[in-house]
Amino acid sequence: RGPAHEAVRQLDPLCAERPGWAGARATRAQAWEQAGFPARGQVELLALAAAFPRQPGAVELGARTARQLDRIEEAVAGYRRLLALRDDDAPARAALVSLHLRRGELDLAFAALDEAIRLFPGDPFLRVRRAELLAANGRGEAAEADWVAAARLSPDESEIHERLGRQLLRDGRRAEALAAIQLALELRPQSTQLKDLSRQLEPERERYETPYLVDAAALARKPPDRRDDEDLVILSETKVTKVHPSGLSSTYLQVIARAFTPRGAEALRAHPIGYVPGRQDVRVERARVWKPDGSAVETHQEGDRSTSEPWYRLYYDTRVRQVVLPSLAAGDVVELAWRVDDVAGENLLSDYFGEVVPFVDPVRKERMDYVLLAPASRTIHASDPRLPRVVHAVRELPGGVREHRWTATDVERQVAEPGMPGAAESTPSVHVSTYATWDEVARFYEGLVREQLRPGPGVRAEAARIVAAVRARPGSAGLSEAALRREIVKAVYDEVVTSTRYVGLEFGIHGFKPYQVEQVLTRRFGDCKDKASLMHALLEAAGIDSRIVLLRMRRLGNLPPAPASLAVFNHAILYVPELDLWLDGTATGSGSRELPAEDRGATVLVVNPGAPPTFRTIPEAVPGDDRTATVVQGVLSADGSAVADGTTTVSGVQAPEFRRGYRSEIGRRAALERGLARTFPGLRVESVETSDLSLLEDDVTVRFRIAVPRLARPENGGLALPPFGQGQSWMESWAPLSTRRHDLLLTSPFESRFTTRWELPTGLSPAQLPPAERREGPFGSWSVSLRMEGRVLVAESLLRTTSRRIAAADYPAFRDFLAGLDRALLRTVRLSTGRGGSP
């Protein structure tokens, strides 16, 4: 109130000195209202209108105030005076109509509406209002003429057709009402209210899924057909998706399944349905359980939960409707059907539609149908599901609709294997999209994010600070311009990775569109696309070109070149062309050279502004990029115990894991024990220290001292020493299955060196050293060798892998390759008091 009172105090003398200044008096009235005295302000506005009867603004304020005070006579007089001054004031005429109706002056209200229509003949809603007023007063024929005129003026306005339909329904003209409602529904297909009204008027009209549904009762009567030890089988799965011209859609899913065992019944008991509140409407249409005696039980429970993952700092506006069938038991057949309708007023992604429908699950399917109903004017691009028994058919339907249908029978279940390729490669699916080319995808995304990437004052200042800090480093003056630019890129990357927390607010369009870079910089958090955008803006401000990259993580599988789609990407990173460098802003603990394994070999779309995009895969690491080298030097005692010092150096994809594992000084001993416990069972960590783990561009080094109580075991008066400890069992880690159906994906090509140097007890020496072993092949190479250097037994091993993908046909050979290495590492050197030998 203080500032408002001060405004009144300063305006009082001004209004007294210049009583003809209407603006000052209007401002004083507003100040009185803000000061907490609305009555004083209203009196001021009424006086203002009386004092300035020729000024439209003053008259309008007075009329509006009189209407608020329910002083109808003054309000009517005020609006009439306003219209005399400004006869094209549509809001004033609308207010005058309302005031006449409040006074019961129907003829005057109609006269005011007639005059408004004469002045604004192109406004359809004036005719709508007159039509409703006419209909409410029993003048239906005149009202219908106005409805028709309004529809003619605005044929694409769904609301006009809806109001007409509801009026016709009130008049008992059901057929005509249905036609108007259907026209409104065609214009606004996402409207839940219109769909419900249409179903009430003609229940079968909107049921686009009806021709494709399966008779669940008939399937329940069929004799069970159990194969092997399966717990359940899907008798039929039918998905029907109807796409509207806007790209919004409606989906109906019917699943009929039989449970053979209690475990199968438990697996069928709960079904999650994802949706976005406010943008989608979900409805469970059927939830039935057929018992073996033929009786049917229709009961289910529903509950909602959020899909946000706060433990990963990811927050979504999507939710899951959980449908539970409590009465399900072994031997039952269940039918569950639900529909999800887009009800939003607009498509967040322009008019794009795309989805991926898997045909194979961990459960066998006797039949699977996917039906896509799309406007014939929209071309649908689709992939081949790569199934032996699938039929794809396309046909034209009435109303300009084209039906695309895929039907598969006797679909075997998929048995999951560790390290198998992602779903895009291992799971037969149909991928449909309205995009014809990747250029269309890139152009849309470029337009979506262009303004978000534009650096503002804060970003430019931050970029200038980073560049200045790089130039001020010792030795920077002697760097070439190219080397200096690389250092700037590394500094920008390190700043975003270390100073911007990973938090994803995936609400609405921001599931695809980053927040504005100035906002990301200010609040110091963001998700993958926010971090990539911030890096891009900082580099742009520093004069360095970079490109936003849409990425599909490797665990989801690589994509074929067609169809082009936006729905398949789940990550965003950055590409710097001049350095051929890929940067992942979410890779906490990783240096700029240490691209995460999930990004390597992944399918990407590089968005090149003003140029065609690049659809490709990120190159894999080459042998030598990812290295681990461990050197252990110790003294072996006569009782078989040992004390040793060691150093492990890690670079590449495993370095971030070491930085995270050894970040806490308190937990370093435990981390080292976990890392070496299998090689040296029973070890005790006496000390451990690391290099500076905050230097992301440097390799990680861990230095340690350990005591091993039982390195060698007594044997025949001597010792049996495993020089590499108990071994790492490479076959168990990388190839645990005896056979595979799917290819095996390794983390990346890598190099692992392990060297031990054991000073032997006085009087003991090797009876004989095992010979060196070496193997090379299509998967890489390994070597194991032992030698004596005086009283020190030196054992060296090296494993290099050159391929990330092992074909299923080559898996037995790869397993044998690793088994040979394990055998060589586990060979024992026998130490005795006699003269030592050499190989």
N, C-alpha and C positions, 0 to 999 in steps of 0.2 A: 504493500500500500504506500510505502514511503515515496517511491518514484512517481506513482500516479498522483498522489497529493501534491507533490512538487510541480508536476505538469499543470494541474489545475491552478495552482497559485501563480504560475508564470503566465498562463493563458488568460486569467481574469482581466488584468489591465490591458492586454492586447485586444480582447474582445470589446472592452469598454472604449478604447481609443478608435477601433475600426469596426463598428457594429455591422458594416456591410460586408465583412469578410466571412462568407459562409463556411469556408474551410476551417477557420480557427474555431468557430462555434461547434462544428461537427467533431473536431478533435477533442474539444473540451468535454463534449458529451461522452465520447469513448473513454476519456480519462476518468470521469465520474464513475462509469461502469467498472473500470479496472480497479478503482479505489475501493470498491465494495458498496457503491451507492447506485445501483441500477435505476432506481426510480428517478433520481436526479438527472441521470443521463437521458432517460426517456422523455422527461419533461422538456429537457433542452432540445431534443430532436423534434418534438411536436411544435415547440416555439420556433425552431429553425424553419420548418415547413411553412408555418404561417407567415413568417417574416420574409421568405423568399419564394413566393408562389409562382415565379416565372423560371426558377432554376430547377431542371429535372432531377438533379442529384438530391437536392434538399427535399423536394416533394416526395421522391421515392423513399428516403429515410423516414419521413413523417408517416407515409402510408404504411410502411412495413411496421413501424412502431405501434401505430394504432391497431393494426391487425394482431400484433402480439399481445396488446392490452385488451383484446376482445372489444374494442370500440369500433363496431362494425360500420356504423354510419360514417364516421370520420375516415375509416379505411377505404370505403367505397368511394367517397368524395375525393380522397387523395389519389386513388388509382385512376379515376376518371380525369382528374386534372393532369396527371402524368401522361395519360394517353392523348390528351389534347395537345400537350407539348411534344410528345414523342410517340406517334401513332404506330410505329413499327416495333414497339417494346413487347415482345412475345411473353416474357415472364409476367409483366403487368397484366396482360389480358388473361393469362392463366389464373392469376390471383383473383382477378375480378370475377371470373367464372365461379371459382370456389366460394367467394363471398356471397354471390347471388344465391348459390345453392344452399348455403348456411341460413340465409334469410327466407328460403322457400320460394324464391323468385325464379321459377323455372323458365318462364318465357324470356326474362332478361338474361339468364345464363345461356340459353340457346342463341339469343341475339348476339351476345358477346362471342360465342364460339363461331357463329356464322361470319361475323366480321373478321375474326382471326383467320378463318379459312380463306376468306376473300383476299386478305392481305398476304397470306402465306399458303398458296395453293399447293406447293410441293411438299408440305410437311405431312407425312402420313399419320403421325401420332395425334394431330389435331382431329383428323377424321376418326381415328380409333376412339378418342375420348367422346366425340359426339355420338358415335355408334353405340358405345356402352351406355351413354346417358339416354339415348333414344330407346334402346332395348329395355333398360330398367323402367321406362315409363310406358311400356306397352306399344311402342311404335316399331315393331320388328322389321317391316318392309323397308322403311327409311333407314333403319340401322344396317340392314344387309347391304344396301347401296353404298353406305359409307365404308363398310368392311371391304367390299369388292374394290372400291376406289383406293383404299389404303394399300391393299395387296398389289394393285396395279402400279401404284407409285413406288412400292418397295417390295418387289417379288422375292428378294433373297432374305427378307427379314423374318426369321423364324418366329419371333414373338407375336407378330401380327397374325400369322396363320394359327398359332396356338390359341390366341385369344378368340379368334373367330370360331375355332373348333369347340372351345369350351362354351361359347355363347350358343352355338348350334345344338350342343348337347343339352344345355338348359332348356332349349326350345323343343326338345324331343326329336330333333332331326338327326338320328344316330348315324346314318350312312354318310350324310354330308359332313357331319362332325368328324367321322373317321378319316375321310379324305383330307380334310384340313389338318388334322393331327399328324397324319402320315407325311404330308408335305412339310410340316414343321419339323418332323423327325428326320427327314432326309436332309434338311438344312442344318439341323443340330443333332447329329446321330449319337453324340455322347451324353445327351440329357437323360438322366435316370427317370425323372418325373414323366417325360414324354413317353419313354418306353413302357413305364408302368401303366400309363393311361391307354396306350395303344393295345397292350395285352388285355386290359379290361374290356375294351371295345371289341377286339377281335383276337382272342388268345393265340391263335396259331399264326398270326400275321408276322410277328417279329421273331419267331422261333427258327432262326436260320439253321440251327444245328439239328433240327428234328429229322431231316432225311438221312442223317449219317449215324444216328444213335443205334446202339445194339440192344437187343432184347436180353436183359440180364437174367430174367427168370428162366428163359430157355437155356442159357449157358449154365445156370445153377443146376438144372436137371440132368445135364450130361454126366456120364460116368467120369470119375477122376482119372487123370492120366499123369501119374507121377513118374518122373525119370530120375534115376540114380538116387541121390539122397537129398533132393531139393526140398526146401521147407515150404515154398509157395510157388505159384505160377500166376502170371497175369494172363487171364483168358482173353481180354480185349482191352486195348487202350485207344481212345479216339480223342483227337484234339482238333477242334474246329476254330479257326481264327477268321474273323471278318474284318477286313481293312476298309476304312472309310477314305474318301478322297483327301482328307487332311492328314492322313497317316496315322490318326488315332485308330484304335481297334477294340474289338470285343472278342474274348476267347472263352470257349466252352470246352471243358475236359471231362471225359467219362472214363473211369477206370473200373474194371471188373476183375477181381482176383480171387483165387482159392487158396486157403491156408491148409497145408497138409499136416503141420506139426504145431505144438504150442509156440515154438520159436517163430514160426511163420505167422501165426496169429498175432503175436506181439509186434512183429515188424509191420503188420498192416493196421495196427490199432490207431496210430496217430499219423496225420497227413498235414504237412505245412503248406500254406498258400500265401505267397508273397504278394503285397500290393502297396500302393502309395495312398494314404488317406488324403481325401480332398481332390485327388487326381484320378483315383480309380475306386470303383465300387465292387466289392466281392460278395457273392451270394452262393451259399451251399444249396444246390437244387435237390440233390438226392443223397441219402445216407441210409442204405438198407443192408441188412445182413440176412441171407438165406441160410437156414439151418438144414442139416441133413434130412430132416423129416419133411421138408418142403415149406415150412412156415417161414414167414418173413418178419423181421424186427426192424422197425424204423425209429431209431433213437441215436442221438449223437450229442456231443458236447462241443462247444466252441469257446475259444479264448484267444486273446491277442497278446503279442509280445513284440518288443522292438528288435530290430536287427542290428542296432548299434553295437559296436565292439569297443567299449571304453578301455579295455585292457590293451588294445592296439591304438587307442586314441582315434577311433573312427566312429563318426556319428552320422546316421542316415535318417531320412524322413520315411523310409520304407518300414513296413511292419509285416508280421507273419500272423495269419489267422490259422490257429491250430485246431484241427477237427479231430476229435477222439471218438472212437466207436467202442464203448465199454463192454458191449455184450458179445464181442468176437471171441471165438474159440476154434480149436483145431477142427477141420472138416467143414468149416463155414465158407460161404461165398459172399464177398462183400461187393457192393456197388456204391461208388462215391462219384458224384458229379457236381461240378461247381463252375461258375462263370465269373470272369473278371472283365468289367467294362471300363474303358477310359471315359471319365466324365468331366475332364478339364475342358475349359473353353478354348484352349489352343494347344498345339503340339510344340513342345519345347525345342524340338529338333526340326523345325520348319515342317515339311510334309513327308519326312523320311519315315519309313517303316522297315524294320529288320528283326529277325529272330533266328535262333539256332534251336532246332528240335532234335534231341538225341533219340535214336531208334533202339539203342542197345543199353541195357541196364544190368546190374548184377543179378537180375531175375529173368528167367526165360519168359518170352511173350509168345503166345499162340497167334496173336494178330495185333498189328499196330497200324492205325490210320492217322494220317495228318492231312487235313483239308484246309486250304487257304482260299478264301473268297475275297477277291479284290476287284476294284473297278476295272473294266476292260480297258479303260484309257491309261491305266498304270501298268507299265511293263515290270514283271517280277523276274528277277534274276535269282537262280537257285543252283545249289551244288548237288552233286550226285552222292547219295548216301553210301554207296559202295557196299551194297548187300546183295547176296546171290538171289534172294527171292523178294524182290520189290518191284512194284508196278507203278509207273508214273503216268497219269492221264490229265489232259487239259480239255475242258469243254466250256462252251458259252452257255450262260444261264439268262433267263429273262431279267429285264431291268438293267442291262449293261454291266452284268457281273460275270467275271471269269472264274471258273473253278479249277484250282490246281490240287490234285490229290495224289498222295503217295500211300501205297498199301504194301505192308510187309507181312509175311506169314512165317511161322515157325522160326522165330528169332532166338538164337541161342543166347544164354546168359554170358556176361563178361566176367572172367575171373581176374581179379586185380593182382598185379605183381609189383613188387618194389622196383622202383627205377624205370617203370614203363613210360612210354611217351604220353603226353597230355591228351585230353579228350579230343582235341581237333584232329589228332592223328590216329588214336586208338579206338575211338567210339564213333561208329557210323552215325552220321547226323545229316539232316537237311538244313542248310543255311540259306535263308531267303533274304533278299534286300531289294529296295527300290532304286538303289544306286547302280548305275551302269558301269562307272569307272572309278578308280581311286582318285582321279583328278576331281571328280565331283565331291568326294568325301573331303579331300584336302581343302578345296575352295570353301566349302561350308564351314569347316572348322577354322580356317584362317579368318573368315568374316566374323565368326563367333568370338574369337579371342583377341582380335586386332587391338581394340581399345584397352583391353585388360593388360596388354603387354607394354603399353606406351609408358616410358619412364617419365616420372614427374620430378619436381625439385628435390624431394627426399632421396629418390633413387640416384639421381645425378650427383648429389652431394656424397652419398655413400660410395659410389663408384670412384669419385675423385679422391676420396680418402684412401680407398684400397690401392689405387694406382700410385698415389704419393708414398704410401707405406712400402710398396714394392720397390719403387725407385730409390728409396732411402736405405734399403738393405745394404750391408757391406758387400762389395763386389758387384753390385748391380750396374755400376758405371761402365764396367768392362764388358757387359753382355751385348750381344748383337740385338737388333730390333726384334728379330724373330724369337730369340730366346727370351727377351724381355716380355713379349706378348704372351708367350707360354707361361711365364711366371705369373702374369696378371690373371690368366685363366685359372691357374691353380689356386691363386689367392681368392678369387671370387667363389670358386667351388668350395674351398675350405670354409669360407665365411658363411655360406648358405648352409652347409652341412652341419657346422658346429653351433651356429648362432640362431638358426631357425628350427624350432621344434616341429616334429611331425605330428600334426593334428588335422584330421580330415572332417570338414563340415559338409557332407555330401547332400545338401538340401536342394531340391528342385533342379534347376538348370546347372547348379554348381556341382552336380555329379559329372558334368562334362566340361563346364566352363570354369576357368580359374578365377579367383578373386583378383581385383585390381592390384597391380604390383606395389603401389604405394601403400595400400592397406596391408598387404602381406609383410612388407618391410616394417611398418609401424607396429603391428601386433606380434611380430616375430614368431609366427607359427603358420603352418599351411600343410597341404597334402602334396602328392607327387607333382601334380600339374601346377600348383602354386609355387613350389620350389623351382621347378623347371622354368616357369615364367619369370621368377625373380632373377635367376641366373641369367636368363636371356636379356632382361632389361638392364642389368648391371653391365653385362658385356657390351650391349649396344651403346650405353653411355660411355664406355671406355673405348669405343671405336672398333670393336671386334664382332664379326658376324657369327651368328649361331642360329640353329633351327630347332623348333619344337618338334618332338618325336612322339608319336602315339605308338605304344608298345603292347604286345600281348605276351605276358610272362611265359617263360619256357615251359613251366609245369602245366600250362593249358594246352600246349601243343602248337606246332607251326601251322600256319594257314596256307591254303592253296591260293593262287593269284585271283581266283574268282569264286564267289561274287565279291564285289567291293562292298564294304559295310562299315558302319561306325560302331555297331553293337559289340564287336569282337575284341576291342581293346580295353585293357583294364589298368594301364599304367602310362605314365608320361615321363620322358627324360629329355636330355638336350644333346645336340650334336654340334660340334665346332668343326666346320669343313676344313679350315686351313691347317688344323692339327690332326684331322681324321680322328677326333677324340669324342668318345661317348661319355656323358656325365649323368649320373643318377643322384639327384639331390636328396633322396631319401636314404642313401646308403651310409647310415651312421657308422662311423669308425672306419670307413673306407677312404683311401686316397684316390686321387683323380685317375691313377693308372689301374685301380683295383675294381673294375666293373663287376658287380655281383653276378654270381653264376646264373641267377634267374633271368638276367638280361642278355647274357651271352648266347648267341644262336637263336635269339627270339625274333619273331616276326615284327617288323616295324613299318610305319608310314612316316617318312620324313616330310614335313610340311615346308615346302620351299616357296616363300612369298613371291608372287608374280611369276612363278615358273612351275612346270609339272612336278608333282611330288615324286618321291622315290619309295617304291614298295620293295622291301628286301628283308634279309635277315642280318642281324649284327654278327660280325665275324667272331668265330670262336677264339679262345686263347691259343697261342702257339706254344709248343713245348719250350719250357724255360720261363714263361710268364709267371706261372704258379709254381713256386719252389718251397720246399721245406728241407732244411739241412740240420741234422743233429750230430754233434760230436761229444762223446763221453770219454773222459780220461780218468782212470781209476787205478787203485791199488787193491789187488786180490790178496786176501790173507789165507793162511794155511788151513783155516777152518771153513773156508768157502764164502766167508762174508767179504764185503768190499765197501770201500768209500770212494766216491767219484765226484769229479766236477764236470759240468756239462754246459753246452751252449746250443740253443735252438734258434735258428734264423728262419723267418717266414716272410715270404713276399707273395703278392697276388691275392687270389680269391680267399685264402684261409687267413690272411693277416687280420681282417676285421674281427674274425672270431677270437683270435688271440688277444686283440686289443680289448674286446669286451670281457673275455674270461679273466684277464690279468689286471683289469682296471683298478679293482679294489685291492689295496695292500693286504687287508685282512684275509681276503680269500685266495691269495696267490698260492699259498702252500697247498691248499685243497685242490686248486686247479691243476697244479703240477702233479700231485698224487694221482688225480684222475687220468691225466695224460700218460703217465708212465707206469701205472699200477699193473697193467697186463704184461708189459715188457719186463719189469722188475718187481715181482710179487713181494709184498711185505716191506717195500722200501719206506724209509723215513726221510722226509725232507728237512735238511738242516738249515738251508738258506735258499732264497730265491730273489732275484732282482731283474728288472726289465729295462729296456731302453725307454726313452721318453715317448709314451704311448699317445701323447697329444699331437705328435708330428706325423700327420697322416700320410705325408709323401715319403716317409722313411720306412725301410723294412723293420719288422718287429724282431727284437732280440731278447731272449730269455736266458739268463745265466743262473745256474743252480749248483748246489752241492747236496748229494744224497748219500744215505747209508743203506746198503742192501744186505740184509742179514743172511740170505741164502742164495747167493748168486750161483755158486757151484756146489755140487753135492759130493760127499766123500765116496770113493769107489776104489776098492783094492789097494788101500794105502795111499792113494792119490786123490785126484779130484776130476769130476766130469764137469767141464765148463761149457755152457752155451754162450758163445762170445757175443751174440746179439740179444742176450736175455731170452725170455720165453717167446719172442717173436711177435709180429703184429697180426698174423693170420689175415693176409690180404684177400684170400678167397672167401673167408667168412664175411668180411666187410663189404666186398664188392660183388660177389657172385654166390650168395648163400643158397639159391635154388638149384636143384639138380637139373631141371629142364625149364625152358621158358617158351611161352607162346608169342610174347611181344619182345621187341627190341629192348636192350638195356641202355639207359642213358646214364653216363657217368657225370660227375660234377663238371669236370673240364679236363683237358689234357694237363698233366702235372708231372712234376719231378720230385722225387723223394730220395734224399741221401741220408744214410745212417752209418756212422763210423764210431767204433769203440776202440780204445787203446787201454789194454789191461796189463799193468805191471805184475808179473807172476811172482808167487812166493819163492823165496830162496830154496833151491834144491828141487824145485818142480819145473818140468818142461814138457812140451807136447810130445807124446809118443809118435804122433803123425798128424800132419795138418790135412784136412780134407782138401781136395783139389778145387781150384776156382771153377765156377760155373757161370755160364752166360747164355742168354737166349734172346733172339730177335725175331720179330714177326710183324704181322699187320697191325697188331694192337700197340706195339712199342717194343721196349727192350728192358732187360734187367741183367744185373751182374752181381755176383757175390764172390768175394775173395778174402783170403786170410794169409798173413805173413808174419814172420818174427823180425823185429828190429831190436836186437840185443835181448834184453829180458822183457820186452814189451810185445804182447800179442796184438796185432792190428787187424781188425775186421772191418771190411768196407762193403756196403751194399748200395746199389743204385737202381731205382725203378723209374722208367720214363714211359708214360702213356702218350700216344700220338692221336688217339681217336676218342671222341666223346660218346659216339654211338656204336654199340655192338649189336649187329644183326642177330636175330633169334637163331638163324642157321649157324652163325659163328660162335654162339654162346658156349657150346661144349669145348671148343678150342680155346676160348678166352679163359674158361674155368681151369683148364689144364695148364694154361700159361701162368696163372696165379698160383695154382697148386705147386708147380715146380719151384717157384720163388719161395713159397712157405717151407717146402722141404729143405731147400738150401739154407734158409735162415735158421732152421731148427737143428742143424747138425751140431753134434757135440764134439768138443776137443778134449781128449783125455790127457790129463797131466799126471806124470809119474816121476819117480826119483831117478829113473834111468836116463840115458842119453836121448835127447830129443831128435826127432827126425824131421825131414822136410819132404814135401810132396814130390 
